[in-house]
């Protein structure tokens, strides 16, 4: 009976583990989003390839060619100018500028052109984006 209880306990512990093939999700609270984005820009190589779950503001910006692109945006706790992390996502249906959103995705580097100069930029390759109620 003791052996059976031990086997049940081991089985229960094993079922709760995340498999090594499933990447870990980093959950970023809205109160720490500004600091997290700042850290990503300061040391992007430490964050590339990691999966993030973030809550923030859907912030519109305009590219050189007039197209709109969006970022997950946050302001510092003490006030002041905010910062955003560009989103790589194609379907913003049902969302409006400045909506509060939840976004999940993987941080990647992508080559972009800004004012005719090509540079590597960090972007969040989005897997889920939804409006918060």
LODO-93211 format. One line per field, with one value per atom (N, C-alpha, C, CB): residue in three letters; atom name; x, y, z. Coordinates in Angstrom, 2 decimals. Glycine has a CB too. Example, Ala and Ser with C-alpha at 12.3 -4.5 7.8 and 13.67 -1.06 7.14 Angstrom:
residu [ALA,ALA,ALA,ALA,SER,SER,SER,SER];
atome [N,CA,C,CB,N,CA,C,CB];
east [13.19,12.30,13.20,11.31,12.85,13.67,12.90,14.08];
north [-5.69,-4.50,-3.30,-4.47,-2.25,-1.06,0.03,-0.60];
up [7.80,7.80,7.80,9.05,7.08,7.14,7.87,5.72];
***
This chain:
residu [UNK,UNK,UNK,UNK,UNK,UNK,UNK,UNK,UNK,UNK,UNK,UNK,UNK,UNK,UNK,UNK,UNK,UNK,UNK,UNK,UNK,UNK,UNK,UNK,UNK,UNK,UNK,UNK,UNK,UNK,UNK,UNK,UNK,UNK,UNK,UNK,UNK,UNK,UNK,UNK,UNK,UNK,UNK,UNK,UNK,UNK,UNK,UNK,UNK,UNK,UNK,UNK,UNK,UNK,UNK,UNK,UNK,UNK,UNK,UNK,UNK,UNK,UNK,UNK,UNK,UNK,UNK,UNK,UNK,UNK,UNK,UNK,UNK,UNK,UNK,UNK,UNK,UNK,UNK,UNK,UNK,UNK,UNK,UNK,UNK,UNK,UNK,UNK,UNK,UNK,UNK,UNK,UNK,UNK,UNK,UNK,UNK,UNK,UNK,UNK,UNK,UNK,UNK,UNK,UNK,UNK,UNK,UNK,UNK,UNK,UNK,UNK,UNK,UNK,UNK,UNK,UNK,UNK,UNK,UNK,UNK,UNK,UNK,UNK,UNK,UNK,UNK,UNK,UNK,UNK,UNK,UNK,UNK,UNK,UNK,UNK,UNK,UNK,UNK,UNK,UNK,UNK,UNK,UNK,UNK,UNK,UNK,UNK,UNK,UNK,UNK,UNK,UNK,UNK,UNK,UNK,UNK,UNK,UNK,UNK,UNK,UNK,UNK,UNK,UNK,UNK,UNK,UNK,UNK,UNK,UNK,UNK,UNK,UNK,UNK,UNK,UNK,UNK,UNK,UNK,UNK,UNK,UNK,UNK,UNK,UNK,UNK,UNK,UNK,UNK,UNK,UNK,UNK,UNK,UNK,UNK,UNK,UNK,UNK,UNK,UNK,UNK,UNK,UNK,UNK,UNK,UNK,UNK,UNK,UNK,UNK,UNK,UNK,UNK,UNK,UNK,UNK,UNK,UNK,UNK,UNK,UNK,UNK,UNK,UNK,UNK,UNK,UNK,UNK,UNK,UNK,UNK,UNK,UNK,UNK,UNK,UNK,UNK,UNK,UNK,UNK,UNK,UNK,UNK,UNK,UNK,UNK,UNK,UNK,UNK,UNK,UNK,UNK,UNK,UNK,UNK,UNK,UNK,UNK,UNK,UNK,UNK,UNK,UNK,UNK,UNK,UNK,UNK,UNK,UNK,UNK,UNK,UNK,UNK,UNK,UNK,UNK,UNK,UNK,UNK,UNK,UNK,UNK,UNK,UNK,UNK,UNK,UNK,UNK,UNK,UNK,UNK,UNK,UNK,UNK,UNK,UNK,UNK,UNK,UNK,UNK,UNK,UNK,UNK,UNK,UNK,UNK,UNK,UNK,UNK,UNK,UNK,UNK,UNK,UNK,UNK,UNK,UNK,UNK,UNK,UNK,UNK,UNK,UNK,UNK,UNK,UNK,UNK,UNK,UNK,UNK,UNK,UNK,UNK,UNK,UNK,UNK,UNK,UNK,UNK,UNK,UNK,UNK,UNK,UNK,UNK,UNK,UNK,UNK,UNK,UNK,UNK,UNK,UNK,UNK,UNK,UNK,UNK,UNK,UNK,UNK,UNK,UNK,UNK,UNK,UNK,UNK,UNK,UNK,UNK,UNK,UNK,UNK,UNK,UNK,UNK,UNK,UNK,UNK,UNK,UNK,UNK,UNK,UNK,UNK,UNK,UNK,UNK,UNK,UNK,UNK,UNK,UNK,UNK,UNK,UNK,UNK,UNK,UNK,UNK,UNK,UNK,UNK,UNK,UNK,UNK,UNK,UNK,UNK,UNK,UNK,UNK,UNK,UNK,UNK,UNK,UNK,UNK,UNK,UNK,UNK,UNK,UNK,UNK,UNK,UNK,UNK,UNK,UNK,UNK,UNK,UNK,UNK,UNK,UNK,UNK,UNK,UNK,UNK,UNK,UNK,UNK,UNK,UNK,UNK,UNK,UNK,UNK,UNK,UNK,UNK,UNK,UNK,UNK,UNK,UNK,UNK,UNK,UNK,UNK,UNK,UNK,UNK,UNK,UNK,UNK,UNK,UNK,UNK,UNK,UNK,UNK,UNK,UNK,UNK,UNK,UNK,UNK,UNK,UNK,UNK,UNK,UNK,UNK,UNK,UNK,UNK,UNK,UNK,UNK,UNK,UNK,UNK,UNK,UNK,UNK,UNK,UNK,UNK,UNK,UNK,UNK,UNK,UNK,UNK,UNK,UNK,UNK,UNK,UNK,UNK,UNK,UNK,UNK,UNK,UNK,UNK,UNK,UNK,UNK,UNK,UNK,UNK,UNK,UNK,UNK,UNK,UNK,UNK,UNK,UNK,UNK];
atome [N,CA,C,CB,N,CA,C,CB,N,CA,C,CB,N,CA,C,CB,N,CA,C,CB,N,CA,C,CB,N,CA,C,CB,N,CA,C,CB,N,CA,C,CB,N,CA,C,CB,N,CA,C,CB,N,CA,C,CB,N,CA,C,CB,N,CA,C,CB,N,CA,C,CB,N,CA,C,CB,N,CA,C,CB,N,CA,C,CB,N,CA,C,CB,N,CA,C,CB,N,CA,C,CB,N,CA,C,CB,N,CA,C,CB,N,CA,C,CB,N,CA,C,CB,N,CA,C,CB,N,CA,C,CB,N,CA,C,CB,N,CA,C,CB,N,CA,C,CB,N,CA,C,CB,N,CA,C,CB,N,CA,C,CB,N,CA,C,CB,N,CA,C,CB,N,CA,C,CB,N,CA,C,CB,N,CA,C,CB,N,CA,C,CB,N,CA,C,CB,N,CA,C,CB,N,CA,C,CB,N,CA,C,CB,N,CA,C,CB,N,CA,C,CB,N,CA,C,CB,N,CA,C,CB,N,CA,C,CB,N,CA,C,CB,N,CA,C,CB,N,CA,C,CB,N,CA,C,CB,N,CA,C,CB,N,CA,C,CB,N,CA,C,CB,N,CA,C,CB,N,CA,C,CB,N,CA,C,CB,N,CA,C,CB,N,CA,C,CB,N,CA,C,CB,N,CA,C,CB,N,CA,C,CB,N,CA,C,CB,N,CA,C,CB,N,CA,C,CB,N,CA,C,CB,N,CA,C,CB,N,CA,C,CB,N,CA,C,CB,N,CA,C,CB,N,CA,C,CB,N,CA,C,CB,N,CA,C,CB,N,CA,C,CB,N,CA,C,CB,N,CA,C,CB,N,CA,C,CB,N,CA,C,CB,N,CA,C,CB,N,CA,C,CB,N,CA,C,CB,N,CA,C,CB,N,CA,C,CB,N,CA,C,CB,N,CA,C,CB,N,CA,C,CB,N,CA,C,CB,N,CA,C,CB,N,CA,C,CB,N,CA,C,CB,N,CA,C,CB,N,CA,C,CB,N,CA,C,CB,N,CA,C,CB,N,CA,C,CB,N,CA,C,CB,N,CA,C,CB,N,CA,C,CB,N,CA,C,CB,N,CA,C,CB,N,CA,C,CB,N,CA,C,CB,N,CA,C,CB,N,CA,C,CB,N,CA,C,CB,N,CA,C,CB,N,CA,C,CB,N,CA,C,CB,N,CA,C,CB,N,CA,C,CB,N,CA,C,CB,N,CA,C,CB,N,CA,C,CB,N,CA,C,CB,N,CA,C,CB,N,CA,C,CB,N,CA,C,CB,N,CA,C,CB,N,CA,C,CB,N,CA,C,CB,N,CA,C,CB,N,CA,C,CB,N,CA,C,CB,N,CA,C,CB,N,CA,C,CB,N,CA,C,CB,N,CA,C,CB,N,CA,C,CB,N,CA,C,CB,N,CA,C,CB,N,CA,C,CB,N,CA,C,CB];
east [0.83,0.00,0.87,-0.94,1.94,2.85,3.50,3.93,3.87,4.46,3.47,4.91,2.20,1.17,0.99,-0.16,1.01,0.87,2.06,0.72,3.26,4.46,4.40,5.73,3.95,3.84,2.82,3.43,1.70,0.68,1.24,-0.56,2.00,2.60,3.59,3.29,4.43,5.40,4.71,6.35,3.64,2.90,2.26,1.82,1.68,1.04,2.07,0.32,3.25,4.29,4.76,5.49,4.90,5.39,4.43,5.67,3.13,2.14,2.11,0.78,2.56,2.51,3.72,2.41,4.70,5.91,5.67,7.05,6.36,6.34,7.40,6.60,7.05,8.03,9.11,7.35,10.29,11.40,11.17,12.69,10.23,9.96,9.02,9.37,8.35,7.46,8.24,6.24,8.39,9.15,8.41,9.40,9.18,8.63,8.04,9.71,6.92,6.27,6.68,4.72,7.11,7.46,6.26,8.77,5.64,4.47,4.92,3.47,4.54,4.95,3.69,5.66,3.69,2.57,2.59,2.64,1.41,1.34,2.15,-0.11,2.29,3.06,4.56,2.78,5.03,6.46,6.78,6.97,5.76,5.97,7.00,4.65,6.92,7.88,9.31,7.57,9.54,10.89,11.35,10.92,10.44,10.79,11.18,9.62,10.40,10.72,12.06,9.59,12.30,13.59,14.75,13.58,14.57,15.61,15.83,15.22,14.77,14.88,15.72,13.47,15.46,16.23,17.69,15.59,17.93,19.29,20.14,19.25,19.51,20.24,19.39,20.64,19.11,18.18,18.62,18.00,19.91,20.36,19.97,21.86,19.79,19.38,17.91,19.63,17.14,15.70,15.24,14.96,16.09,15.69,15.29,16.83,14.20,13.72,12.85,14.87,12.69,11.85,10.41,12.39,9.49,8.06,7.56,7.27,6.75,6.24,4.72,6.82,4.15,2.73,2.71,1.96,2.15,2.20,0.82,3.20,0.60,-0.61,-0.19,-1.49,-0.75,-0.40,-1.35,1.03,-0.92,-1.73,-1.30,-1.60,-2.28,-2.00,-1.75,-3.20,-0.49,-0.06,0.27,1.17,-0.40,-0.13,1.04,-1.38,1.80,2.87,2.84,4.28,3.52,3.51,4.90,2.96,4.96,6.22,6.50,6.16,7.72,8.11,7.16,9.53,6.63,5.76,4.30,5.86,4.00,2.64,1.84,1.92,2.36,1.68,1.72,2.31,0.69,0.64,1.21,-0.81,1.99,2.41,2.08,3.94,2.02,1.58,2.64,0.27,2.57,3.45,2.61,4.54,3.17,2.63,3.37,2.83,2.64,3.19,2.92,2.60,3.89,3.73,4.44,4.29,3.95,4.58,5.23,3.55,6.28,6.92,5.98,8.21,6.17,5.30,5.25,5.77,6.36,6.41,5.94,7.80,5.45,5.03,6.18,4.48,5.89,6.91,6.65,8.29,7.61,7.47,7.57,8.54,6.68,6.64,7.51,5.23,7.43,8.16,7.30,9.54,7.60,6.82,7.70,5.79,7.14,7.79,6.95,7.96,7.55,6.81,6.25,7.70,5.02,4.33,4.38,2.87,4.66,4.61,3.34,5.90,2.27,0.95,0.19,0.17,-0.61,-1.29,-2.75,-1.22,-3.41,-4.86,-5.25,-5.57,-5.51,-5.93,-7.44,-5.20,-8.17,-9.63,-10.22,-10.19,-11.17,-11.84,-11.08,-12.07,-9.91,-9.10,-9.06,-7.67,-8.92,-8.80,-7.51,-10.03,-7.03,-5.86,-6.07,-5.56,-5.06,-5.01,-5.87,-5.43,-6.35,-7.03,-6.06,-7.65,-6.57,-5.78,-5.86,-6.33,-4.68,-4.63,-3.73,-4.12,-3.99,-3.10,-2.46,-3.86,-1.14,-0.42,0.55,0.34,0.68,1.68,2.47,1.03,3.76,4.59,6.03,4.49,6.85,8.27,9.08,8.66,10.08,10.92,11.91,11.66,11.93,12.81,13.51,12.00,14.57,15.22,14.78,16.80,14.43,14.05,14.74,12.51,15.12,15.75,14.64,16.62,14.76,13.78,14.51,12.85,13.81,14.36,13.63,14.24,14.39,13.81,14.58,13.85,13.86,14.48,15.60,15.04,15.37,16.32,17.50,16.82,17.58,18.69,18.17,19.35,18.83,18.43,19.12,18.75,18.32,18.82,18.08,18.66,18.69,18.01,17.16,19.03,15.93,15.02,14.49,13.86,14.24,13.57,12.08,14.00,11.37,9.92,9.35,9.50,8.10,7.40,6.59,6.49,7.01,6.27,5.05,7.16,3.90,2.69,2.05,1.69,1.63,0.85,-0.57,1.52,-0.81,-2.15,-2.24,-2.47,-3.31,-3.54,-5.04,-2.99,-5.42,-6.85,-7.07,-7.47,-8.22,-8.62,-9.03,-9.79,-8.63,-9.04,-10.32,-7.93,-11.17,-12.43,-12.32,-13.56];
north [-1.19,0.00,1.25,0.00,1.24,2.37,2.57,2.16,1.49,1.56,2.17,0.17,1.77,2.30,3.81,1.59,4.27,5.69,6.46,5.93,5.89,6.55,6.65,5.80,5.59,5.60,6.66,4.20,6.75,7.74,9.15,7.57,9.41,10.71,11.05,10.76,10.11,10.35,10.61,9.16,9.86,10.05,11.44,8.96,11.86,13.17,14.28,13.35,14.15,15.17,15.23,14.88,14.11,14.06,14.67,12.65,14.56,15.10,16.61,14.57,17.26,18.71,19.38,19.14,18.63,19.22,19.69,18.23,20.76,21.27,20.50,22.82,20.00,19.24,20.18,18.50,19.65,20.48,21.06,19.67,20.51,21.03,22.24,19.95,22.47,23.62,24.80,23.29,25.89,27.04,27.70,28.06,28.21,28.88,30.22,29.07,30.58,31.86,32.81,31.71,34.02,35.05,35.98,35.83,36.00,36.84,38.19,36.16,39.26,40.62,41.37,41.35,41.81,42.59,43.98,42.68,44.58,45.92,46.93,46.39,46.69,47.61,47.52,47.33,46.43,46.28,46.28,44.99,46.54,46.47,47.49,46.69,48.72,49.74,49.30,51.09,48.83,48.40,47.20,48.06,46.27,45.09,45.47,44.08,46.34,46.77,47.51,47.68,48.33,49.04,48.06,50.00,47.00,45.97,45.23,44.96,44.96,44.28,45.12,44.01,46.43,47.29,47.43,48.67,47.40,47.54,46.29,47.81,45.11,43.85,42.86,43.25,43.16,42.32,40.87,42.91,40.61,39.24,38.31,39.21,38.85,38.03,37.62,38.79,38.28,38.03,37.41,39.32,37.42,36.87,35.41,37.03,35.06,33.68,33.33,32.77,34.24,33.97,34.37,34.73,33.67,33.92,34.83,32.59,35.81,36.79,36.87,38.16,37.12,37.43,38.81,36.33,39.81,41.20,41.83,42.02,42.79,43.60,45.05,43.34,45.76,47.16,47.83,47.30,48.94,49.74,49.45,51.25,49.28,49.11,50.49,48.38,50.75,52.10,52.16,52.53,53.06,53.19,54.12,53.70,53.79,54.65,54.55,54.23,55.48,55.51,55.26,56.85,54.38,54.10,55.22,52.73,55.22,56.24,56.27,55.97,55.11,55.03,55.34,53.65,55.69,56.03,54.89,56.54,53.67,52.53,52.62,51.20,52.10,52.07,50.77,52.27,50.85,49.66,49.88,49.37,48.79,48.87,48.33,48.11,48.86,48.42,48.14,49.49,47.36,47.25,48.34,45.77,49.22,50.47,50.58,51.69,51.18,51.42,52.70,50.23,53.33,54.52,54.17,55.67,54.90,54.63,54.93,55.45,54.23,54.40,55.85,53.50,56.56,57.94,58.96,58.28,58.51,59.41,59.71,60.71,60.35,60.68,59.96,60.34,60.09,59.49,57.97,60.04,57.30,55.85,55.24,55.37,53.92,53.19,52.01,52.70,51.52,50.42,49.40,50.94,48.22,47.11,46.78,45.87,46.90,46.69,45.28,46.97,45.19,43.92,43.49,44.01,42.24,41.65,40.80,40.78,41.39,40.76,41.35,40.98,40.56,41.02,41.42,39.96,40.94,41.14,41.88,39.79,43.16,43.98,44.19,45.33,43.31,43.39,43.37,42.22,44.29,44.35,45.15,42.97,45.67,46.46,47.91,45.89,48.81,50.24,50.77,51.04,51.87,52.53,52.80,53.85,52.55,52.81,51.88,54.21,50.77,49.75,49.14,48.66,48.72,47.92,46.49,48.03,45.86,44.54,43.58,44.66,42.31,41.24,40.68,40.13,40.50,39.99,38.90,41.14,37.88,36.85,36.69,35.50,36.39,36.18,35.94,37.37,35.76,35.46,36.66,34.19,37.03,38.16,37.75,38.69,38.53,38.25,39.54,37.65,39.36,40.49,40.43,40.43,41.59,41.68,42.89,41.78,42.76,43.86,44.78,43.33,46.05,47.05,48.27,47.45,49.03,50.27,51.44,50.31,52.40,53.60,54.81,53.56,55.69,56.86,56.41,57.84,55.31,54.81,54.04,55.94,53.88,53.14,51.81,53.97,50.71,49.39,49.06,48.31,48.58,48.21,46.97,49.37,46.29,45.22,45.84,44.18,45.39,45.84,44.63,46.69,44.79,43.72,43.94,43.69,42.86,42.89,41.67,42.94,41.78,40.64,39.98,41.08,38.78,37.97,37.41,36.81,37.98,37.73,36.38,38.85,35.67,34.43,34.61,33.27,35.64,35.92,37.40,35.02,38.05,39.45,39.63,40.41,40.12,40.33,41.56,39.09,42.18,43.35,42.90,44.12,43.68,43.41,44.18,43.80,43.59,44.27,45.10,43.27];
up [0.00,0.00,0.00,1.21,0.78,0.82,-0.55,1.89,-1.22,-2.55,-3.54,-3.02,-3.43,-4.32,-4.13,-4.07,-2.88,-2.60,-3.15,-1.09,-3.02,-3.54,-5.06,-3.11,-5.73,-7.19,-7.65,-7.72,-6.92,-7.26,-7.12,-6.37,-6.05,-5.83,-6.94,-4.47,-7.33,-8.40,-9.73,-8.53,-9.99,-11.23,-11.25,-11.40,-10.13,-10.07,-10.27,-8.73,-9.70,-9.86,-11.30,-8.93,-11.94,-13.31,-14.30,-13.70,-14.05,-14.98,-14.98,-14.64,-13.91,-13.83,-14.47,-12.41,-14.86,-15.44,-16.85,-15.41,-17.17,-18.53,-19.31,-18.58,-20.48,-21.25,-21.76,-22.43,-21.98,-22.41,-23.81,-22.40,-24.57,-25.91,-25.88,-26.78,-24.73,-24.61,-24.04,-23.72,-24.82,-24.30,-23.14,-25.42,-22.21,-21.03,-21.43,-19.95,-20.81,-21.03,-19.91,-21.10,-20.26,-19.28,-19.17,-19.70,-18.00,-17.77,-17.23,-16.78,-17.95,-17.58,-17.14,-18.78,-15.89,-15.36,-15.98,-13.80,-16.08,-16.67,-15.86,-16.77,-14.54,-13.70,-13.95,-12.24,-14.57,-14.84,-16.34,-14.22,-17.16,-18.61,-19.10,-19.34,-18.62,-19.05,-18.75,-18.37,-17.52,-17.13,-17.95,-15.64,-18.22,-19.01,-20.44,-19.03,-21.07,-22.43,-22.44,-23.00,-21.45,-21.35,-21.23,-20.15,-20.43,-20.29,-21.61,-19.18,-22.33,-23.63,-24.59,-24.23,-24.64,-25.53,-25.08,-25.61,-23.77,-23.25,-23.52,-21.75,-23.53,-23.71,-24.50,-22.33,-25.77,-26.54,-26.68,-27.89,-26.77,-26.98,-25.83,-27.17,-24.64,-23.49,-23.57,-22.20,-24.43,-24.50,-25.82,-24.29,-26.84,-28.14,-28.01,-29.16,-28.69,-28.69,-27.50,-28.73,-26.56,-25.39,-25.67,-24.14,-25.02,-25.19,-24.07,-25.20,-24.46,-23.51,-23.55,-23.80,-22.39,-22.21,-21.57,-21.32,-22.27,-21.80,-21.87,-22.63,-20.98,-20.99,-21.09,-19.71,-22.07,-22.26,-23.22,-22.76,-23.77,-24.69,-26.13,-24.37,-27.02,-28.44,-29.02,-29.19,-29.37,-29.75,-31.24,-28.91,-31.99,-33.43,-33.71,-34.16,-34.74,-35.25,-36.76,-34.68,-37.41,-38.87,-39.43,-39.38,-40.42,-41.12,-42.11,-41.84,-42.65,-43.64,-44.83,-44.12,-45.22,-46.40,-46.09,-47.02,-44.81,-44.44,-43.84,-45.62,-43.90,-43.31,-41.78,-43.79,-41.15,-39.69,-39.17,-39.19,-38.10,-37.38,-35.91,-37.59,-35.15,-33.77,-32.81,-33.58,-31.60,-30.52,-29.28,-30.22,-28.38,-27.02,-26.25,-26.37,-25.62,-25.09,-23.59,-25.82,-22.88,-21.44,-21.06,-20.62,-20.02,-19.47,-18.14,-19.29,-17.75,-16.46,-15.30,-16.33,-14.19,-13.02,-12.52,-11.89,-12.59,-12.10,-13.11,-11.69,-14.26,-15.32,-16.26,-14.74,-17.35,-18.35,-19.64,-17.83,-20.54,-21.86,-21.79,-22.82,-22.49,-22.49,-23.57,-22.65,-23.66,-24.68,-25.14,-24.15,-26.33,-26.87,-27.55,-27.83,-27.70,-28.38,-29.61,-27.44,-30.80,-32.04,-32.12,-33.25,-32.66,-32.83,-34.29,-32.33,-34.53,-35.87,-35.92,-36.19,-36.47,-36.50,-37.67,-35.16,-38.34,-39.55,-39.37,-40.58,-38.32,-38.23,-36.95,-38.29,-37.10,-35.96,-35.96,-35.99,-36.63,-36.70,-35.29,-37.54,-35.05,-33.75,-32.71,-33.24,-33.07,-32.14,-32.61,-32.02,-31.66,-31.97,-31.37,-31.43,-31.95,-31.41,-29.92,-32.17,-29.13,-27.69,-26.85,-27.44,-27.44,-26.64,-25.65,-27.55,-24.51,-23.57,-24.09,-22.06,-24.28,-24.90,-24.11,-26.35,-24.37,-23.93,-25.18,-23.11,-25.15,-26.30,-25.85,-27.03,-26.67,-26.46,-27.74,-26.03,-27.59,-28.76,-28.39,-29.69,-29.41,-29.26,-29.73,-30.06,-28.94,-29.29,-30.37,-28.05,-31.47,-32.61,-33.03,-33.79,-33.80,-34.49,-35.94,-34.36,-36.49,-37.89,-38.50,-38.06,-39.77,-40.49,-40.99,-41.68,-40.66,-41.08,-41.62,-39.91,-42.44,-42.98,-42.34,-44.54,-41.85,-41.25,-41.79,-39.67,-42.46,-43.12,-44.06,-42.06,-44.77,-45.76,-45.21,-46.53,-43.89,-43.28,-42.75,-42.12,-43.17,-42.70,-41.38,-43.76,-40.43,-39.11,-38.62,-38.11,-37.64,-36.93,-35.83,-36.34,-35.71,-34.68,-33.93,-35.27,-32.63,-31.90,-32.04,-30.39,-32.31,-32.45,-31.76,-33.96,-31.36,-30.78,-31.89,-29.59,-32.27,-33.27,-32.56,-33.89,-32.82,-32.06,-32.42,-32.30,-31.37,-31.55,-31.06,-30.81,-30.22,-29.69,-29.32,-28.47,-29.75,-29.42,-29.23,-30.55,-28.04,-27.80,-26.92,-27.13,-27.15,-26.38,-24.99,-27.08,-23.99,-22.61,-22.34,-21.60,-21.53,-21.21,-19.95,-21.04];
***
